[in-house]
Amino acid sequence: MVIRDFVHSDQESSRAIIQAGLADRWGSDFDPDVNPDTDDLHASYVAMGGDVLVAVVDDEVVGIGALVAETDGLGRVLRLSVAAAHRRRGVARAIVAGLVDRARSRGYFAVVVSTDNPWTDAIALYEASGFHVIEVDETDTTLWLDLVWTKEAIATERLELCPPVAADNFFIAELLTDANTRSYLGGPASFAVVEWVKAHSLAPQWGTFVVWLKDPQAVSTGRSDPLAQRIGMVELEDWRGELELSCHLLPEFWGQGYALEASRAVLDWAWAASDAPSIIAVTHVDNHAALRVLEHLGFRREHELVEWGEPHLQARIDRPNRSAGLG
């Protein structure tokens, strides 16, 4: 079986597979004239910026599925159908996997799909492909798949560092607007930046972790909402041309060693996950707590620079056994 892009010559067979699948589902209630998008799949989907994939066995198209942009950064799976003689052979799951890979390559942060409630086989297929149900109404079940850059989490004694998902968006926005957290980062982020974060996700961004407290009851946060477990973020970015470590925690979690614990865990992970000979960190010269964390981690002072009109220090740590300490 080969999964490939739809071409014009696939139109007749692909439409027939979709229409036959709908007829099987709806029986005598099926009306082929209410699905005009299937009359020209290239015009309906590919020409509009979407993706259509087909499954081919022995030069015969046996399955089809489409992916379109639901909103900026969110994809939707449509028109998944497999010829009756080839069902229950992994064809549909292979097409879904291909569409998910295509969504990931397009930088989407998630994929959503809806199917009729009685279509339990379809729901089971999507769940087996990693989707989870997010809504069930009178007629449809909607499922969601976060396209995280990794499925692996980093565990420490007190923390769990997980790749961000769309459900973290409002917490990340909170970090970006907390005046204390951003006191050495140029102040709260702009309205435009915050609105973008709320509508999108950092899920595809390599080296980005949301920091979770394993036992939120161990710390009195004064918060009664579900965000109490999330305490911050650690990121590895390369916009300066080399990997840079940054750690941001909500103020109520400062001074308890969490920044050091989380940063050390990400550094250990980075040495194994990249071939970087060293990693840098940049912080305000008056951010003494951050400087102490860098010192404990083994960073050495390099030079000062100006960011957001304020003096900052750049420090560097080499791969293990090569660091000289901050000083």
Secondary structure as the mmCIF struct_conf table of DSSP 4:
data_model
#
loop_
_struct_conf.conf_type_id
_struct_conf.id
_struct_conf.beg_label_comp_id
_struct_conf.beg_label_asym_id
_struct_conf.beg_label_seq_id
_struct_conf.end_label_comp_id
_struct_conf.end_label_asym_id
_struct_conf.end_label_seq_id
STRN STRN1 VAL A 2 ASP A 5
HELX_RH_3T_P HELX_RH_3T_P1 HIS A 8 ASP A 10
HELX_RH_AL_P HELX_RH_AL_P1 GLN A 11 TRP A 26
HELX_RH_3T_P HELX_RH_3T_P2 GLY A 27 ASP A 29
HELX_RH_3T_P HELX_RH_3T_P3 PRO A 32 VAL A 34
HELX_RH_3T_P HELX_RH_3T_P4 PRO A 36 ASP A 39
HELX_RH_AL_P HELX_RH_AL_P2 LEU A 41 SER A 44
TURN_TY1_P TURN_TY1_P1 TYR A 45 TYR A 45
HELX_RH_3T_P HELX_RH_3T_P5 VAL A 46 MET A 48
TURN_TY1_P TURN_TY1_P2 GLY A 49 GLY A 49
STRN STRN2 ASP A 51 VAL A 57
TURN_TY1_P TURN_TY1_P3 ASP A 58 ASP A 59
STRN STRN3 GLU A 60 THR A 71
TURN_TY1_P TURN_TY1_P4 ASP A 72 GLY A 73
STRN STRN4 LEU A 74 VAL A 82
HELX_RH_3T_P HELX_RH_3T_P6 ALA A 84 HIS A 86
TURN_TY1_P TURN_TY1_P5 ARG A 87 ARG A 88
BEND BEND1 ARG A 89 GLY A 90
HELX_RH_AL_P HELX_RH_AL_P3 VAL A 91 SER A 105
TURN_TY1_P TURN_TY1_P6 ARG A 106 GLY A 107
BEND BEND2 PHE A 109 PHE A 109
STRN STRN5 ALA A 110 ASP A 116
TURN_TY1_P TURN_TY1_P7 ASN A 117 PRO A 118
HELX_RH_AL_P HELX_RH_AL_P4 THR A 120 ALA A 128
TURN_TY1_P TURN_TY1_P8 SER A 129 GLY A 130
STRN STRN6 HIS A 132 VAL A 136
BEND BEND3 GLU A 138 THR A 139
STRN STRN7 ASP A 140 ASP A 146
BEND BEND4 TRP A 149 TRP A 149
BEND BEND5 LYS A 151 LYS A 151
STRN STRN8 ILE A 154 ALA A 155
BEND BEND6 GLU A 157 ARG A 158
STRN STRN9 LEU A 159 CYS A 162
HELX_RH_3T_P HELX_RH_3T_P7 ALA A 166 ASP A 168
HELX_RH_AL_P HELX_RH_AL_P5 ASN A 169 THR A 177
TURN_TY1_P TURN_TY1_P9 ALA A 179 GLY A 186
BEND BEND7 GLY A 187 PRO A 188
HELX_LH_PP_P HELX_LH_PP_P1 ALA A 189 SER A 190
HELX_RH_AL_P HELX_RH_AL_P6 PHE A 191 ALA A 199
BEND BEND8 HIS A 200 HIS A 200
BEND BEND9 LEU A 202 LEU A 202
TURN_TY1_P TURN_TY1_P10 ALA A 203 PRO A 204
TURN_TY1_P TURN_TY1_P11 TRP A 206 GLY A 207
STRN STRN10 THR A 208 LEU A 213
BEND BEND10 LYS A 214 LYS A 214
HELX_RH_3T_P HELX_RH_3T_P8 PRO A 216 ALA A 218
BEND BEND11 VAL A 219 VAL A 219
BEND BEND12 ASP A 225 ASP A 225
HELX_RH_3T_P HELX_RH_3T_P9 PRO A 226 GLN A 229
STRN STRN11 ARG A 230 GLU A 237
TURN_TY1_P TURN_TY1_P12 TRP A 239 ARG A 240
BEND BEND13 GLY A 241 GLU A 242
STRN STRN12 GLU A 244 LEU A 249
HELX_RH_3T_P HELX_RH_3T_P10 PRO A 251 PHE A 253
TURN_TY1_P TURN_TY1_P13 TRP A 254 GLY A 255
BEND BEND14 GLN A 256 GLY A 257
HELX_RH_AL_P HELX_RH_AL_P7 TYR A 258 ALA A 273
BEND BEND15 PRO A 277 PRO A 277
STRN STRN13 SER A 278 HIS A 284
TURN_TY1_P TURN_TY1_P14 VAL A 285 ASP A 286
HELX_RH_AL_P HELX_RH_AL_P8 HIS A 288 LEU A 297
TURN_TY1_P TURN_TY1_P15 GLY A 298 GLY A 298
STRN STRN14 ARG A 300 GLU A 307
TURN_TY1_P TURN_TY1_P16 TRP A 308 GLY A 309
STRN STRN15 GLU A 310 ASP A 318
BEND BEND16 ARG A 319 ARG A 319
TURN_TY1_P TURN_TY1_P17 PRO A 320 ASN A 321
#
